[in-house]
Amino acid sequence: MDIDALRQDTPGTANRVHLNNAGAGLLSRRTLRAMTSHLELEAAIGGYEAAGQERDRIDATHANIARLVGGQADEIALFDNSTHAWNAAFYSMTFKPGDRILTGRDEYGSSVLAYLQTARRHGAEVVVVPDDEYGQLDTAALAGLIDERTKLVGVTHIPTSGGLVNPAAEIGRITRAAGVPFLLDATQSVGQFPVDVAEIGCDMLTATGRKFLRGPRGTGFLWVRPEALEYLDPYVTEIEAATWDGERGFTWHDGARRFETWEVSYSNVLGLSEAVQQALELGMDEIGRRAVALGAYLRDRLDALPGVTTYDLGRDRCAIVTAKVDAVATADVAAALAKQGINVSTTVAEHSQFDTENRGVHPLVRLSPHYYNTEAELDQAVEAVAELARTAG
């Protein structure tokens, strides 16, 4: 991996230390070109006409994403974000009083709200599986909680609020053995390291383009195992999803396309496709090794600072690092780093409800390097944090 060349192809690295890839990764020039060239084509010949001219490249997006996650092109549905993709899967299931939804403590805030709404609306029960000694989902406890009432296991692979990597493949082994659907939110993992739906054994997977995939904002996708279509009834339909039968009925389109909508931003779709192709060319194994190593390097250096504490859980950890500086408000730390051209983010208690109930540590400063970052940039961020800690002390 030629880091210098990758940085030259990433305009944002020239003026910022970008450690907010868990929020939105920096676009490469090749992704930017794919998007702007299509917008220019739309301006020159018309939106419909541009889509027709670029139809082969647009349609290749499904196949590219399928290669990325180990699926087939007809198992992919495109969305404008990961939450809408997740909602399309979750709300296509039917729940009745007494049905149980099993989830983890690190579930994403929007998913938690959807679980709570379904509990309120249909009388389903939301069961939070406890953590194990590492702070990840306790798979032995999960296996013991699954019973005849369990309708869904929904888990976030990597939480938005820390470096934990949940044991997705072991969860998949348990759900397959029990015959229970498994919905995996892979928003923070796809693009950061290899994710294979066959190896994991999930039934539905959702992800975004804007984070570690380095695609444009306003993109996301859903992967659906073909067998899952037997119990998923899309909660909305339109002309892209179904075909009128000529009378008073309709038939769903084959595969996951039944979850899509007709109108999309094709410049975004082509940008996403280009970002996925770049990740595939670089190799997800190589990307994963470097991203995780940079996260470990940063975490270790922050841990060594007096007055600084990191809060990442899990036996396996990723490139997301969360920390606090003693006697300095989290928002002030993020603002001070921003003044030095260092992009970070902060966690939000209301976006990690079950984790907040359990630990009460939020907000935290969230730093998330990716493969195009350098150790020198991480050292710069660490020194900036160290100076804040020294000043506060």
MIGU-763212 format. One line per field, with one value per residue (C-alpha): x, y, z; residue in one letter. Coordinates in steps of 0.5 Angstrom, whole numbers, plus 500, padded with zeros to 3 digits. Each point is the difference from the previous one (the first is absolute). Last residue first. Layout:
<pts>
px (X|...)
py (Y|...)
pz (Z|...)
r (A|...)
</pts>
This chain:
<pts>
px (493|496|506|503|494|499|507|500|494|504|505|496|497|507|502|494|502|507|498|496|493|498|498|495|500|494|501|493|500|496|493|498|503|493|502|494|494|505|501|493|498|506|498|497|507|503|507|505|503|507|503|507|502|502|494|496|505|497|493|500|504|495|494|503|500|507|501|503|501|495|501|497|504|497|505|497|501|499|499|495|499|503|500|507|503|504|503|507|501|501|493|501|506|497|493|504|504|494|496|506|500|493|500|506|498|493|502|505|495|495|504|502|496|494|500|501|494|496|502|498|493|499|502|495|494|501|500|494|496|494|493|497|500|503|498|497|507|502|499|494|495|494|494|493|493|493|501|505|505|504|507|504|506|502|493|498|500|500|500|504|498|506|498|502|505|504|502|503|505|499|506|497|504|502|501|499|507|505|504|506|499|502|494|496|497|496|498|495|500|494|500|507|504|507|504|495|498|508|503|507|502|499|496|494|501|497|493|500|493|498|493|500|494|499|500|504|506|500|500|505|505|498|502|507|501|498|505|499|505|501|504|495|493|498|500|503|496|493|496|492|498|493|493|502|494|502|506|507|502|505|504|500|503|506|501|501|500|507|502|506|497|494|494|493|495|495|493|494|493|495|493|499|500|504|505|501|501|505|504|500|503|505|502|500|505|505|501|505|497|498|493|495|493|494|493|495|495|501|506|500|507|500|501|507|503|497|502|507|501|497|505|506|499|497|498|503|497|505|498|499|508|502|503|507|500|505|498|493|501|504|494|495|504|500|493|503|506|495|495|505|496|493|502|503|493|496|504|501|505|505|498|499|507|503|497|502|507|500|498|505|506|498|501|507|502|499|495|502|496|494|498|504|505|501|507|502|506|498|503|504|496|493|503|500|504|506|499|499|506|504|497|502|497)
py (539|504|502|494|496|505|499|493|500|504|495|495|503|501|493|498|504|498|492|502|500|497|493|503|504|501|504|501|504|498|502|495|496|498|493|495|505|504|493|499|507|501|505|504|500|503|499|505|501|502|504|503|507|503|504|493|497|505|499|493|501|505|496|494|505|500|498|494|499|494|495|496|496|498|496|493|496|492|498|506|507|506|505|504|504|507|503|498|497|493|498|505|497|493|502|503|494|496|504|500|493|499|504|497|493|501|504|494|495|504|500|507|498|498|507|504|496|502|507|500|497|505|505|497|500|507|503|495|504|495|500|493|498|493|495|495|500|495|494|500|506|499|498|505|500|503|498|501|497|506|499|501|503|505|502|501|496|502|495|495|493|496|493|496|505|498|494|504|503|507|506|507|506|507|507|507|502|498|494|499|493|502|504|503|494|497|493|495|493|495|492|500|494|504|495|501|507|502|506|502|506|507|501|496|500|507|499|493|499|493|497|493|496|494|493|498|497|506|504|497|500|507|503|496|503|507|500|508|504|506|506|505|504|499|492|495|494|503|494|498|493|499|497|496|497|493|501|504|502|495|501|507|499|495|506|505|507|503|503|496|496|499|505|499|498|506|497|504|497|501|503|502|508|501|494|502|508|497|496|506|504|495|500|508|500|494|494|500|496|494|498|495|501|496|499|500|504|500|502|500|501|505|505|497|500|506|504|497|503|506|501|498|506|502|493|494|493|494|493|500|502|494|499|500|507|504|496|501|508|499|496|505|506|497|502|508|498|497|505|506|502|499|504|505|500|501|505|505|500|505|501|493|499|505|496|494|503|503|493|496|505|501|492|500|506|496|503|500|496|502|499|494|503|506|500|504|504|506|504|496|493|503|499|493|497|503|496|494|501|501|494|496|493)
pz (571|495|496|500|498|494|498|500|496|495|500|499|494|497|501|496|494|501|500|493|498|493|504|504|507|504|506|505|506|505|502|503|506|503|500|500|498|495|497|499|497|496|495|506|504|494|498|497|494|497|495|502|496|507|501|499|506|505|498|501|507|501|498|505|506|503|507|498|493|497|495|494|495|493|496|503|506|501|508|500|504|498|505|500|506|500|506|499|493|499|498|494|497|501|497|494|498|501|495|495|501|498|494|497|501|498|493|499|501|496|494|496|494|504|504|494|496|506|500|492|502|505|495|495|505|502|493|499|505|501|498|499|507|502|505|494|497|506|495|495|499|504|497|499|501|498|493|495|504|503|500|507|503|495|499|507|507|507|506|496|502|503|502|493|498|506|495|495|506|500|499|501|498|501|497|501|502|495|500|505|501|507|501|495|496|506|502|501|501|500|501|504|499|501|496|494|501|499|503|499|504|501|493|503|508|502|497|501|503|500|500|502|499|505|497|507|497|495|506|504|494|498|507|500|493|503|506|501|498|506|498|503|499|493|502|496|497|503|502|498|502|498|501|507|503|499|504|499|507|502|493|501|507|497|495|505|495|501|507|501|506|496|498|502|494|500|500|496|501|494|502|493|500|507|498|493|502|505|495|495|505|502|492|500|506|497|505|504|506|495|497|501|497|503|498|506|496|493|495|492|497|494|505|502|493|497|507|499|493|502|506|495|495|494|498|495|500|500|499|493|499|504|507|503|503|495|494|501|500|494|497|502|497|494|498|500|496|495|500|498|494|503|506|496|496|506|503|494|494|503|507|501|497|505|506|497|500|507|503|496|501|508|500|496|505|506|505|507|505|504|507|502|495|505|501|494|501|496|494|495|503|497|493|500|494|502|507|496|496|507|503|495|502)
r (G|A|T|R|A|L|E|A|V|A|E|V|A|Q|D|L|E|A|E|T|N|Y|Y|H|P|S|L|R|V|L|P|H|V|G|R|N|E|T|D|F|Q|S|H|E|A|V|T|T|S|V|N|I|G|Q|K|A|L|A|A|A|V|D|A|T|A|V|A|D|V|K|A|T|V|I|A|C|R|D|R|G|L|D|Y|T|T|V|G|P|L|A|D|L|R|D|R|L|Y|A|G|L|A|V|A|R|R|G|I|E|D|M|G|L|E|L|A|Q|Q|V|A|E|S|L|G|L|V|N|S|Y|S|V|E|W|T|E|F|R|R|A|G|D|H|W|T|F|G|R|E|G|D|W|T|A|A|E|I|E|T|V|Y|P|D|L|Y|E|L|A|E|P|R|V|W|L|F|G|T|G|R|P|G|R|L|F|K|R|G|T|A|T|L|M|D|C|G|I|E|A|V|D|V|P|F|Q|G|V|S|Q|T|A|D|L|L|F|P|V|G|A|A|R|T|I|R|G|I|E|A|A|P|N|V|L|G|G|S|T|P|I|H|T|V|G|V|L|K|T|R|E|D|I|L|G|A|L|A|A|T|D|L|Q|G|Y|E|D|D|P|V|V|V|V|E|A|G|H|R|R|A|T|Q|L|Y|A|L|V|S|S|G|Y|E|D|R|G|T|L|I|R|D|G|P|K|F|T|M|S|Y|F|A|A|N|W|A|H|T|S|N|D|F|L|A|I|E|D|A|Q|G|G|V|L|R|A|I|N|A|H|T|A|D|I|R|D|R|E|Q|G|A|A|E|Y|G|G|I|A|A|E|L|E|L|H|S|T|M|A|R|L|T|R|R|S|L|L|G|A|G|A|N|N|L|H|V|R|N|A|T|G|P|T|D|Q|R|L|A|D|I|D|M)
</pts>
